[in-house]
Amino acid sequence: MRPRGLPPLLVVLLGCWASVSAQTEATPAVTTEGLNSTEAALATFGTSPSTRPPGTPTAPGPSSGPRPTPVTDVAALCVCDLSPAQCDVNCCCDPDCSSMDFSVFSACSVPVVTGDSQFCSQKAAIYSLNFTANPPQRVFKLVDQINPSIFCIHITNYKPALSFINPEVPDENNFDTLMKTSDGFTLNAESYISFTTKLDIPTAAKYEYGVPLQTSDSFLRFPSSLTSSLCTDNNPAAFLVNQAVKCTRKINLEQCEEIEALSMAFYSSPEILRVPDSRTKVPITVQSIVIQSLNKTLTRREDTNVLQPALVNAGHFSHCMNVVLEVKYSLTYTDAGEVTKADLSFLLGTVSSVVVPLQQKFEIHFLQENTKPVPLSGNPGYVVGLPLAAGFQPHKGSGIIQTTNRYGQLTILHSTTEQDCLALEGVRTPVLFGYTMQSGCKLRLTGALPCQLVAQKVKSLLWGQGFPDYVAPFGNSQAQDMLDWVPIHFFTQSFNRKHFVLQDSCQLPGALVIEVKWTKYGSLLNPQAKIVNVTANLISSSFPEANSGNERTILISTTVTFVDVSAPAEAGFRAPPAINARLPFNFFFPFV
C-alpha cells in the first residue's frame, strides 16, 4: 500500500530515486603503468558506510531487474586512436603506446570514455597521468557511473534497440524477395525531381524563399540549362528567385507540332497552388503575345488566345510557325507567402530549317502585392542630376534608415527671392549628384537677443531636420550593407575678424560647406560614379555686439561641391614573355 494522499506516479518516482540513492559506490579497478614495468597494480576503495538506521527496509537494488548489457566495451574503446600501429600523442587509451610514450605525454586528450549516458548505471573508463611519480605514469580506472536523473533507463526489455540493425545485403537468394518489397530500381528525371520536391517542401501554409512552386499536378516547370546548353524542362521554379536563362533545343522540324516545349499550352496550362498543399489554385493568365517574323519584325496580337505550332511547307523549305521563343512569368505574392496572381508573356516566331537548333529564353520575376518599386539614383553608379542616397544609423550594428522621400534624404537651405530665412522655414533643396550648389538667406535680429539662442536657431536652419550620417557609395546601394556606406565627416571651424578665437566669445554659425569626393569605378568603356568621401564643415564667427533696439542682419549660406578624385586612366598591357634560353656548356665545342 502507498501512503494516503500520494498519487501513484509520485510513489513510482520516489521508489526509483530511492533505488538510485541506495546504490553504494562501485569498486573501481586502478591500473598504473610505470616507465620500466608494465605490471598492473590493483587497488580497492572501501565502500562508504551506510547511515540507514537498523530495521529500515532497503530499496530494491540493481539486481531486482535485468541490467542493460553494455554494447560497447568502454575499456577497449579509444576514440583518439587515429593512427594504426602507431602511438598518438596524448592519447592515453591508445594500445600502441608504451610506457616510454606515456612518460612524455602532457595530458590525456580524452580523459573519460563512457557509453550511453541515458542508462542509470554504466561503465566509465577514466584516464589520467601521475606526474608526481618518477618517471610519470598513466593511471587507468574502470568505474560504475550513476546517473542522478530519475528519468533514466534502468531496465531494458528490447535488446535490438541497443544496436543498429544490419541491413540485408541482396544476393541471388533474396533478390526476388527484396524486389517485391521495394518499388524497384527504375529512376527517371521527372520522378526523381517530383519525389525530392515533395520532400523539400515544408508543410507550412506559406511559401518560403527557395521553395519550389507547386501546381495541381507537380511543380511549375522553368526550363534551364544544367550540365550543358540544352534545355531541361524538369527544373522547378523557386519562390522569390528571379531568373533569366537561355538554353538550346535540338528539334526535328518535321515534328514541331508534336513537341510540347514549343507550344504555348505547355507554359500556360498549369495552375499554381496559392500556398503549398492547398486546394486554392491560381491560373496563369496570358497578358501579351508578340509575333516575330523571319526578318525579325515584331507584331503584337490584340487577342491572347493560345496558338499551336503549325508546320508549313513552301517548296523545298519547311517552316514552323507560332513556336515559343521567349517566356516571361510575372508572379504577384503577399507578405504572408501566398501567390495571388500569375501573368505570362510570349514571344512567338517562325522557325526554318536554317536556324535549327533553336534557342529559347525564359524569365521569371516576383512582385509583392500593394508595393511600388523603389526608385534608384543609379545602377550601380550615380547618374548626374539624381539625388544622393543618405541615411543614419540608429545604433551600432544596425542597418541604414532612410526616409521614403529620396529627394529629402540629403538637403540644404532653400533660397527665396525675399532672402528671408524665416519665410520658408523647413523648405529644403535636395543635393543632386554632380551639381555644385550654393544657397543662402538673411536672418534679421531685433533687440538684444542671447547669443546661444541665436546660434541654436542658425544651426537648425543649416542642418535641417535629421541631417544624415552616411551617404550611399552607389546609386543602388542596399540599406542592409552598412559597411559599404560612406560616413560623413563633420568638422567645425571658428574664427573672428582678427583670425583668432577669443576664449570667452560666443561663436555664431554662418556657413555650411559640404564637399563630396567621387571617382570613376569599373571599366573604361562604361565607368560608374562612386562616392568615396563626404565632409561637412560648419564655419562659425564671433557674434556681433549691438545695443538694445538696433536691428542686425546675419548672412547664412550653404555650399555643395563635387570633386572628381579619379586617377588618370592608363591602358594596361600584359608584360611580354621572358625568353630564358640557355645553351649547353659544350655547344661551341671544339671551337671554344
Secondary structure in CASP SS format (residue, H / E / C, confidence):
PFRMAT SS
TARGET T0000
AUTHOR 0000-0000-0000
METHOD secondary structure of the structure
MODEL  1
M C 1.00
R C 1.00
P C 1.00
R C 1.00
G C 1.00
L C 1.00
P C 1.00
P H 1.00
L H 1.00
L H 1.00
V H 1.00
V H 1.00
L H 1.00
L H 1.00
G H 1.00
C H 1.00
W H 1.00
A H 1.00
S H 1.00
V H 1.00
S H 1.00
A H 1.00
Q C 1.00
T C 1.00
E C 1.00
A C 1.00
T C 1.00
P C 1.00
A E 1.00
V E 1.00
T E 1.00
T E 1.00
E E 1.00
G C 1.00
L C 1.00
N C 1.00
S C 1.00
T C 1.00
E C 1.00
A C 1.00
A C 1.00
L C 1.00
A C 1.00
T C 1.00
F C 1.00
G C 1.00
T C 1.00
S C 1.00
P C 1.00
S C 1.00
T C 1.00
R C 1.00
P C 1.00
P C 1.00
G C 1.00
T C 1.00
P C 1.00
T C 1.00
A C 1.00
P C 1.00
G C 1.00
P H 1.00
S H 1.00
S H 1.00
G C 1.00
P C 1.00
R C 1.00
P C 1.00
T C 1.00
P C 1.00
V C 1.00
T C 1.00
D C 1.00
V C 1.00
A C 1.00
A C 1.00
L C 1.00
C C 1.00
V C 1.00
C C 1.00
D C 1.00
L C 1.00
S C 1.00
P C 1.00
A C 1.00
Q C 1.00
C C 1.00
D C 1.00
V C 1.00
N C 1.00
C C 1.00
C C 1.00
C C 1.00
D C 1.00
P C 1.00
D C 1.00
C C 1.00
S C 1.00
S H 1.00
M H 1.00
D H 1.00
F H 1.00
S C 1.00
V C 1.00
F C 1.00
S C 1.00
A C 1.00
C C 1.00
S C 1.00
V C 1.00
P C 1.00
V E 1.00
V E 1.00
T E 1.00
G C 1.00
D C 1.00
S C 1.00
Q C 1.00
F E 1.00
C C 1.00
S E 1.00
Q E 1.00
K E 1.00
A E 1.00
A E 1.00
I E 1.00
Y E 1.00
S E 1.00
L E 1.00
N E 1.00
F C 1.00
T C 1.00
A C 1.00
N C 1.00
P C 1.00
P C 1.00
Q E 1.00
R E 1.00
V E 1.00
F E 1.00
K E 1.00
L E 1.00
V E 1.00
D E 1.00
Q E 1.00
I E 1.00
N C 1.00
P C 1.00
S C 1.00
I C 1.00
F C 1.00
C C 1.00
I E 1.00
H C 1.00
I C 1.00
T C 1.00
N C 1.00
Y C 1.00
K H 1.00
P H 1.00
A H 1.00
L H 1.00
S C 1.00
F C 1.00
I C 1.00
N C 1.00
P C 1.00
E C 1.00
V C 1.00
P C 1.00
D C 1.00
E C 1.00
N C 1.00
N C 1.00
F H 1.00
D H 1.00
T H 1.00
L H 1.00
M H 1.00
K H 1.00
T H 1.00
S C 1.00
D C 1.00
G C 1.00
F C 1.00
T C 1.00
L C 1.00
N C 1.00
A H 1.00
E H 1.00
S H 1.00
Y H 1.00
I H 1.00
S H 1.00
F H 1.00
T H 1.00
T H 1.00
K H 1.00
L H 1.00
D H 1.00
I C 1.00
P C 1.00
T C 1.00
A C 1.00
A C 1.00
K C 1.00
Y C 1.00
E C 1.00
Y C 1.00
G C 1.00
V C 1.00
P E 1.00
L C 1.00
Q E 1.00
T E 1.00
S C 1.00
D C 1.00
S C 1.00
F E 1.00
L C 1.00
R E 1.00
F C 1.00
P C 1.00
S E 1.00
S E 1.00
L C 1.00
T C 1.00
S C 1.00
S C 1.00
L E 1.00
C E 1.00
T E 1.00
D C 1.00
N C 1.00
N C 1.00
P E 1.00
A C 1.00
A E 1.00
F C 1.00
L C 1.00
V C 1.00
N C 1.00
Q E 1.00
A E 1.00
V E 1.00
K E 1.00
C E 1.00
T E 1.00
R E 1.00
K C 1.00
I C 1.00
N C 1.00
L H 1.00
E H 1.00
Q H 1.00
C H 1.00
E H 1.00
E H 1.00
I C 1.00
E H 1.00
A H 1.00
L H 1.00
S C 1.00
M C 1.00
A H 1.00
F H 1.00
Y H 1.00
S H 1.00
S C 1.00
P C 1.00
E E 1.00
I E 1.00
L E 1.00
R C 1.00
V C 1.00
P C 1.00
D C 1.00
S C 1.00
R C 1.00
T C 1.00
K E 1.00
V E 1.00
P E 1.00
I E 1.00
T E 1.00
V E 1.00
Q E 1.00
S E 1.00
I E 1.00
V E 1.00
I E 1.00
Q E 1.00
S C 1.00
L C 1.00
N C 1.00
K C 1.00
T C 1.00
L E 1.00
T E 1.00
R E 1.00
R C 1.00
E C 1.00
D C 1.00
T C 1.00
N C 1.00
V C 1.00
L C 1.00
Q C 1.00
P C 1.00
A E 1.00
L E 1.00
V E 1.00
N E 1.00
A E 1.00
G C 1.00
H C 1.00
F E 1.00
S E 1.00
H E 1.00
C E 1.00
M E 1.00
N E 1.00
V E 1.00
V E 1.00
L E 1.00
E E 1.00
V E 1.00
K E 1.00
Y E 1.00
S E 1.00
L E 1.00
T E 1.00
Y E 1.00
T C 1.00
D C 1.00
A C 1.00
G C 1.00
E C 1.00
V E 1.00
T E 1.00
K E 1.00
A E 1.00
D E 1.00
L E 1.00
S E 1.00
F E 1.00
L E 1.00
L E 1.00
G E 1.00
T E 1.00
V E 1.00
S E 1.00
S C 1.00
V C 1.00
V C 1.00
V C 1.00
P C 1.00
L E 1.00
Q E 1.00
Q E 1.00
K E 1.00
F E 1.00
E E 1.00
I E 1.00
H E 1.00
F E 1.00
L E 1.00
Q E 1.00
E C 1.00
N C 1.00
T C 1.00
K C 1.00
P C 1.00
V C 1.00
P C 1.00
L C 1.00
S C 1.00
G C 1.00
N C 1.00
P C 1.00
G C 1.00
Y C 1.00
V C 1.00
V C 1.00
G C 1.00
L C 1.00
P E 1.00
L C 1.00
A C 1.00
A E 1.00
G E 1.00
F E 1.00
Q C 1.00
P C 1.00
H C 1.00
K C 1.00
G C 1.00
S C 1.00
G C 1.00
I C 1.00
I E 1.00
Q C 1.00
T C 1.00
T C 1.00
N C 1.00
R H 1.00
Y H 1.00
G H 1.00
Q C 1.00
L C 1.00
T E 1.00
I E 1.00
L E 1.00
H C 1.00
S C 1.00
T C 1.00
T C 1.00
E C 1.00
Q C 1.00
D E 1.00
C C 1.00
L C 1.00
A C 1.00
L C 1.00
E C 1.00
G C 1.00
V C 1.00
R E 1.00
T E 1.00
P E 1.00
V C 1.00
L E 1.00
F C 1.00
G C 1.00
Y C 1.00
T C 1.00
M E 1.00
Q E 1.00
S E 1.00
G E 1.00
C E 1.00
K E 1.00
L E 1.00
R E 1.00
L E 1.00
T E 1.00
G C 1.00
A C 1.00
L C 1.00
P C 1.00
C H 1.00
Q H 1.00
L H 1.00
V H 1.00
A H 1.00
Q H 1.00
K H 1.00
V H 1.00
K H 1.00
S H 1.00
L H 1.00
L H 1.00
W H 1.00
G C 1.00
Q C 1.00
G C 1.00
F C 1.00
P C 1.00
D C 1.00
Y E 1.00
V E 1.00
A C 1.00
P C 1.00
F C 1.00
G C 1.00
N C 1.00
S C 1.00
Q C 1.00
A C 1.00
Q C 1.00
D C 1.00
M H 1.00
L H 1.00
D H 1.00
W C 1.00
V E 1.00
P E 1.00
I E 1.00
H E 1.00
F E 1.00
F E 1.00
T E 1.00
Q E 1.00
S E 1.00
F E 1.00
N C 1.00
R C 1.00
K C 1.00
H C 1.00
F C 1.00
V C 1.00
L C 1.00
Q C 1.00
D C 1.00
S C 1.00
C C 1.00
Q E 1.00
L E 1.00
P E 1.00
G E 1.00
A E 1.00
L E 1.00
V E 1.00
I E 1.00
E E 1.00
V E 1.00
K E 1.00
W E 1.00
T E 1.00
K E 1.00
Y E 1.00
G C 1.00
S C 1.00
L C 1.00
L C 1.00
N C 1.00
P C 1.00
Q E 1.00
A E 1.00
K E 1.00
I E 1.00
V E 1.00
N E 1.00
V E 1.00
T E 1.00
A E 1.00
N E 1.00
L E 1.00
I E 1.00
S E 1.00
S E 1.00
S E 1.00
F C 1.00
P C 1.00
E C 1.00
A C 1.00
N C 1.00
S C 1.00
G C 1.00
N C 1.00
E E 1.00
R E 1.00
T E 1.00
I E 1.00
L E 1.00
I E 1.00
S E 1.00
T E 1.00
T E 1.00
V E 1.00
T E 1.00
F E 1.00
V E 1.00
D E 1.00
V C 1.00
S C 1.00
A C 1.00
P C 1.00
A C 1.00
E C 1.00
A C 1.00
G C 1.00
F C 1.00
R C 1.00
A C 1.00
P C 1.00
P C 1.00
A C 1.00
I C 1.00
N C 1.00
A C 1.00
R C 1.00
L C 1.00
P C 1.00
F C 1.00
N C 1.00
F C 1.00
F C 1.00
F C 1.00
P C 1.00
F C 1.00
V C 1.00
END
